[in-house]
Amino acid sequence: MSQHLSARREFLRFLAASPLIAAPQEPSAKDALSVLDFEPLAHKALPPAHWGYMSTGVDDDLTVRMNREAMGHYQIRARRLAGVEKPDLSFELFGKVWNSPIYFSAVSAQRAFHPDAELGTARAAKAKNVVQMLSTVSSASVEEVGKALGEPPWYQLYMPTTWPETEKLVRRVEAAGCGVLAWTIDSLGGRNAETAARLARTDTRVCRTCHPSGPDFNQGTSRNRAKPMFEGLSGEMNPAGADWSYVDRLKKMTKMKLLLKGIDTAEDAVLAREHGVDGVVVSNHGGRATETGRGTIDILPEVVDAVGKQIPVFVDGGFRRGTDVFKALSLGARAVGIGRPYVWGLASFGQEGVERVIDILRAELIMTMRNCGVRSAAKFTRDSVLRNGARL
Ligand SMILES: Cc1cc2nc3c(=O)[nH]c(=O)nc-3n(C[C@H](O)[C@H](O)[C@H](O)COP(=O)(O)O)c2cc1C
């Protein structure tokens, strides 16, 4: 059997197993039982090239799978009769209180998934009081998103390749009122998004109708020029030669809180702290940067041990269940980011789908905290988790 046929058969099986797609009537966001139910709906809603862009990892997509599989390396130590009726999920950071320690991480070009794009996500984030991190390669500008969100988002920076352009972008983001800047440093050297490229070849539409300079899965520069945040900029971004002196210079340039997104070792976490960074995000870009084969939850403990007492540590990659979030918070994460799940919701039902994704994750987390004796997001400890059956 050809590879194509078996992949198709697998996809049909996947669709048939979805309670939403199998539903006799038109499914609604409320029918979803788990955030994973939105994945086949998003797949169905999107043309192959856009689905490929959303789902791709790099090389053989091993790291995408490892982000999920690594959740199984941890087990929950459940304490009973702790009298936890209403766990407090609120989470305070940089002077603001949020409704849950789960946030929407930066996902680029959301118009490829739904016409409401980042504005649909912003309205959902506002309704649920959730942090929204906006990508530099967004379909909507930081100013428009700020209006829909009711406040400036956290801003994810893909650094332009020259300092004058970096300063110009940083000043625009500051003028929009953003207080947090998350510089993504995990893909400065480019990437090989092979699944995206392969699926684009199966798409019968002509990419150049909407993308005059052709499809771009690898964060190249040509298409960026057309994006709202690249107005007046060349579109060249991600300086491959960047080193820690860039962090110093960026820190000096702005008073925004600076996070580094894509820290994957204790050594780099220590360097980040020494260079005055305000927080780090353990992330492998959802398996879209380098095929490291390491799940982010496996990386989290070494980073927390290195710097967790001094600066907040965030994590993203493969979080699909309240129990996954529970494990990361027990290991010392301050908050957990999600990427694909909320854009599955967006692609399927717009704002309503994004809201349902956060509702489901929150409900699962609350139930786990109740059953396992954790009173509040601030009260997690490693006593609640085991790694491969052993205490950490
Ligand atoms: C379609 C897509 C686009 C993304 N775009 C960006 C981006 O522009 N900037 C960035 O820092 N990370 C980007 N990411 C990575 C996410 O911020 C996040 O690290 C990752 O999605 C988390 O993994 P998850 O999708 O398994 O939840 C993107 C991820 C996806 C799936």
The ligand as an SDF file (V2000), in Angstrom:
LIG
                    3D

 31 33  0  0  0  0  0  0  0  0999 V2000
    1.2200   27.2560   13.7720 C   0  0  0  0  0  0  0  0  0  0  0  0
    2.1930   27.6910   14.8200 C   0  0  0  0  0  0  0  0  0  0  0  0
    2.7950   28.9270   14.7010 C   0  0  0  0  0  0  0  0  0  0  0  0
    3.6870   29.3670   15.6880 C   0  0  0  0  0  0  0  0  0  0  0  0
    4.2270   30.6140   15.5820 N   0  0  0  0  0  0  0  0  0  0  0  0
    5.0880   31.0450   16.5250 C   0  0  0  0  0  0  0  0  0  0  0  0
    5.6260   32.3500   16.4610 C   0  0  0  0  0  0  0  0  0  0  0  0
    5.2980   33.1250   15.5750 O   0  0  0  0  0  0  0  0  0  0  0  0
    6.5020   32.7160   17.4090 N   0  0  0  0  0  0  0  0  0  0  0  0
    6.8850   31.8780   18.4330 C   0  0  0  0  0  0  0  0  0  0  0  0
    7.6900   32.2400   19.2750 O   0  0  0  0  0  0  0  0  0  0  0  0
    6.3600   30.6390   18.5220 N   0  0  0  0  0  0  0  0  0  0  0  0
    5.4740   30.2120   17.6140 C   0  0  0  0  0  0  0  0  0  0  0  0
    4.9310   28.9740   17.7330 N   0  0  0  0  0  0  0  0  0  0  0  0
    5.2690   28.1320   18.9020 C   0  0  0  0  0  0  0  0  0  0  0  0
    4.2900   28.3770   20.0680 C   0  0  0  0  0  0  0  0  0  0  0  0
    4.4720   29.6540   20.6160 O   0  0  0  0  0  0  0  0  0  0  0  0
    4.5010   27.3510   21.1930 C   0  0  0  0  0  0  0  0  0  0  0  0
    5.8440   27.3730   21.5960 O   0  0  0  0  0  0  0  0  0  0  0  0
    4.1050   25.9290   20.7810 C   0  0  0  0  0  0  0  0  0  0  0  0
    3.0350   25.9440   19.8730 O   0  0  0  0  0  0  0  0  0  0  0  0
    3.7240   25.1110   21.9990 C   0  0  0  0  0  0  0  0  0  0  0  0
    3.4900   23.8110   21.6530 O   0  0  0  0  0  0  0  0  0  0  0  0
    2.0240   23.1880   21.3720 P   0  0  0  0  0  0  0  0  0  0  0  0
    1.6080   23.6680   20.0320 O   0  0  0  0  0  0  0  0  0  0  0  0
    2.2900   21.7250   21.4010 O   0  0  0  0  0  0  0  0  0  0  0  0
    1.1020   23.6520   22.4660 O   0  0  0  0  0  0  0  0  0  0  0  0
    4.0110   28.5250   16.7790 C   0  0  0  0  0  0  0  0  0  0  0  0
    3.3890   27.2760   16.8910 C   0  0  0  0  0  0  0  0  0  0  0  0
    2.4820   26.8580   15.9330 C   0  0  0  0  0  0  0  0  0  0  0  0
    1.8160   25.5200   16.1080 C   0  0  0  0  0  0  0  0  0  0  0  0
  1  2  1  0
  2  3  1  0
  2 30  2  0
  3  4  2  0
  4  5  1  0
  4 28  1  0
  5  6  2  0
  6  7  1  0
  6 13  1  0
  7  8  2  0
  7  9  1  0
  9 10  1  0
 10 11  2  0
 10 12  1  0
 12 13  2  0
 13 14  1  0
 14 15  1  0
 14 28  1  0
 15 16  1  0
 16 17  1  0
 16 18  1  0
 18 19  1  0
 18 20  1  0
 20 21  1  0
 20 22  1  0
 22 23  1  0
 23 24  1  0
 24 25  2  0
 24 26  1  0
 24 27  1  0
 28 29  2  0
 29 30  1  0
 30 31  1  0
M  END
$$$$
